[in-house]
Amino acid sequence: MKHVSNELKSWVELIEKFLLIITLFIGLIAGGFKAYDYLTVKIKNENSKNQTFKLLMKEHQNIINNINAQISALDAELSNIKISSPLWESKKIVRQLKAEDRRILLFNLESQIFLHEETIKK
């Protein structure tokens, strides 16, 4: 075997260390890009969830407002009808059903808000 000079050994070691450093930088850069992609997708998903939740709340609010208007209209009609008449009884039943619909919608909206807040905490 040939004897290799110490100077050549040190150059080879220096080149090896340089290549190792370059490899580490490439790995760090690739990891950074992967993290950026992951965070970008996560932020888009969160924004999409928030927009969907806002739309859901808006629709619930519109429906509840419509039901409130219908209940108010029924109350006005009931005030002009004799209490003992069959029309009054039927209007009263319709009003009770509308009030129950409103209660269910409010409960559903409250549940959605609770679930949304729980997902935000995570």
C-alpha positions as CSV (number, residue, x, y, z in Angstrom):
1,M,0.0,0.0,0.0
2,K,1.0,3.5,-0.7
3,H,1.5,5.9,2.0
4,V,-0.9,8.9,1.8
5,S,0.4,12.2,3.0
6,N,-1.2,13.9,5.9
7,E,-1.9,17.0,3.8
8,L,-4.0,14.9,1.4
9,K,-5.8,13.2,4.3
10,S,-6.7,16.6,5.8
11,W,-8.1,17.8,2.4
12,V,-10.2,14.7,2.1
13,E,-11.5,15.1,5.6
14,L,-12.3,18.8,4.9
15,I,-14.2,17.8,1.7
16,E,-16.1,15.2,3.6
17,K,-17.1,17.7,6.3
18,F,-18.0,20.2,3.6
19,L,-20.3,17.6,1.9
20,L,-21.8,16.7,5.2
21,I,-22.6,20.3,6.0
22,I,-24.1,20.8,2.5
23,T,-26.3,17.7,3.0
24,L,-27.5,19.0,6.4
25,F,-28.4,22.4,4.9
26,I,-30.3,20.6,2.1
27,G,-32.2,18.6,4.7
28,L,-33.0,21.6,6.7
29,I,-34.2,23.5,3.6
30,A,-36.4,20.5,2.5
31,G,-37.8,20.2,6.0
32,G,-38.6,23.9,6.0
33,F,-40.5,23.7,2.8
34,K,-42.4,20.7,4.1
35,A,-43.3,22.6,7.2
36,Y,-44.4,25.6,5.2
37,D,-46.6,23.4,3.0
38,Y,-48.1,21.7,6.0
39,L,-48.8,25.0,7.8
40,T,-50.3,26.6,4.6
41,V,-52.7,23.7,4.2
42,K,-53.6,23.8,7.8
43,I,-54.3,27.5,7.7
44,K,-56.5,27.1,4.6
45,N,-58.5,24.4,6.3
46,E,-59.0,26.5,9.4
47,N,-60.1,29.5,7.2
48,S,-62.5,27.2,5.4
49,K,-63.9,25.9,8.6
50,N,-64.4,29.4,10.0
51,Q,-66.1,30.5,6.8
52,T,-68.4,27.5,6.9
53,F,-69.2,28.1,10.5
54,K,-70.0,31.8,9.8
55,L,-72.3,30.8,7.0
56,L,-74.0,28.2,9.2
57,M,-74.5,30.8,11.9
58,K,-75.9,33.3,9.4
59,E,-78.3,30.8,8.0
60,H,-79.5,29.8,11.5
61,Q,-80.0,33.5,12.4
62,N,-82.0,34.1,9.2
63,I,-84.2,31.1,9.8
64,I,-84.7,32.1,13.5
65,N,-85.6,35.7,12.5
66,N,-88.1,34.3,9.9
67,I,-89.7,32.1,12.6
68,N,-89.8,35.0,15.0
69,A,-91.6,37.1,12.4
70,Q,-94.1,34.3,11.7
71,I,-94.7,33.9,15.5
72,S,-95.3,37.6,15.8
73,A,-97.7,37.5,12.9
74,L,-99.6,34.6,14.5
75,D,-99.7,36.5,17.8
76,A,-101.3,39.4,16.0
77,E,-103.8,37.1,14.3
78,L,-104.6,35.4,17.6
79,S,-105.3,38.7,19.3
80,N,-108.1,39.3,16.7
81,I,-109.7,35.9,16.9
82,K,-112.2,34.7,19.6
83,I,-110.5,32.3,22.0
84,S,-113.1,29.6,21.8
85,S,-113.2,29.4,18.0
86,P,-111.7,26.5,16.1
87,L,-109.5,28.9,14.1
88,W,-108.0,30.2,17.3
89,E,-107.1,26.6,18.3
90,S,-105.5,25.8,15.0
91,K,-103.5,29.0,15.0
92,K,-102.4,28.4,18.6
93,I,-101.2,24.9,17.6
94,V,-99.3,26.4,14.6
95,R,-97.7,29.0,16.9
96,Q,-96.7,26.3,19.4
97,L,-95.1,24.3,16.6
98,K,-93.2,27.4,15.3
99,A,-92.0,28.1,18.9
100,E,-90.8,24.5,19.1
101,D,-88.9,24.8,15.8
102,R,-87.3,28.0,17.1
103,R,-86.2,26.2,20.3
104,I,-84.7,23.3,18.3
105,L,-82.8,25.7,16.0
106,L,-81.5,27.6,18.9
107,F,-80.3,24.4,20.6
108,N,-78.7,23.2,17.3
109,L,-76.9,26.6,17.0
110,E,-75.7,26.4,20.5
111,S,-74.3,22.9,19.9
112,Q,-72.6,24.0,16.8
113,I,-71.0,27.0,18.6
114,F,-69.8,24.7,21.4
115,L,-68.3,22.2,18.9
116,H,-66.6,25.0,17.0
117,E,-65.1,26.4,20.2
118,E,-63.9,23.0,21.1
119,T,-62.1,22.5,17.8
120,I,-60.5,25.9,18.1
121,K,-59.1,25.0,21.5
122,K,-57.4,21.9,20.1
